[in-house]
Amino acid sequence: MSVAVSVRDLRLTIGRRVVLDNLSLHLGGGRIYGLIGRNGSGKSSLMSVLAGLRRPDSGTVRIGGEPVFENEAAASKVCLVRGRFHFPDELGRVRDALGFAATLRPDWDDDYAEHLTERFRIATDKRIRALSEGERAAVGVIAGLASQAPVTMFDEAHAVMDVPARHVFYDELLADYMARPRTVIVSTHLVEELGSVFEEVVMLDAGKLVARGETEALRAQGCQVTGPADLVDSFVQGLHVLDERLLGYTKSVVIFGELGADRHARAWSMNLDLGPIGLQDLFSHLIRDMGERDR
Ligand SMILES: Nc1ncnc2c1ncn2[C@@H]1O[C@H](COP(=O)(O)OP(=O)(O)OP(=O)(O)O)[C@@H](O)[C@H]1O
């Protein structure tokens, strides 16, 4: 299901702090989006606004073309999962919490929820307050996946889960999305792990949109050039440099942009090493670089 998410000229202040600043973004929907940015960049705040949980100071927020704030029909299309904070202890046992979630979500899939509790090895008769942090997070993730909400958002929901549990999350997210496409937004700092899951990434910095793009297209444009410092300096002239490091006489420079066959041949003739750069590093450099240029 392709439910679009759209914000225009969004501004949110909390206290005196400007948390989201003149943010405009249109996500066509029916894709898995990664929302990335440094601590405090506004990811959680944006998700709260998209879920209709916070009223922005100004700007419009639309889900499937409808304003979301104080609009039950639009808000019911959105499920926001906040990991270990998702269910309060007062809900009792896991099965009560999931039963409660089912009453709120029009598209809830009970069989799928049961399948997920088995995959995450969650005993449904366990009390919420007796769950470990990772188990709590898993119950939140189960609620998000089983909600089948047209717009499902996971806000760092899987961050405290262990590696096997995180991989169950990624497998289930992808398999379910392939079978029943919808709009999924995942905020995370674990970019490397999720790089193959995100079709598109949206990068925030200091409450502003600094970049967005297809994950693979961005990945293909990042490259690290290593070699003698003077040769590397000459090679990268005129290129978009994101980062540089000097180790003795050897320099390593991260560049961004299509290199083309000529540049590859030149690097080869200069005996320079051209290598890929990890997605996590690339995004960190991009966020810093674009954030700095925006200021
Ligand atoms: N309830 C609040 N009271 C005061 N300031 C807040 C509140 N919630 C968020 N903020 C501020 O808004 C800014 C954005 O916070 P937000 O939680 O949206 O960032 P984030 O990108 O999700 O960060 P992280 O990656 O650390 O989770 C931060 O500077 C934060 O201090």
The ligand as an ORCA input file, in Angstrom:
! r2SCAN-3c Opt
* xyz 0 1
  N      10.548     16.688     25.745
  C      11.556     17.453     25.385
  N      11.927     18.521     26.129
  C      12.946     19.319     25.762
  N      13.690     19.124     24.654
  C      13.377     18.088     23.881
  C      12.296     17.187     24.193
  N      12.226     16.243     23.222
  C      13.224     16.525     22.348
  N      13.898     17.621     22.750
  C      15.047     18.228     22.057
  O      14.793     18.202     20.676
  C      15.982     17.910     19.944
  C      15.695     16.743     19.007
  O      15.457     15.590     19.798
  P      15.049     14.210     19.115
  O      14.764     13.262     20.238
  O      13.975     14.464     18.127
  O      16.392     13.841     18.347
  P      16.848     12.431     17.730
  O      17.431     12.740     16.392
  O      15.736     11.455     17.775
  O      17.999     12.038     18.722
  P      18.596     10.585     19.159
  O      19.309     10.029     17.966
  O      19.532     10.944     20.263
  O      17.437      9.748     19.609
  C      17.048     17.613     20.981
  O      17.870     18.729     21.070
  C      16.306     17.401     22.259
  O      17.027     17.851     23.357
*
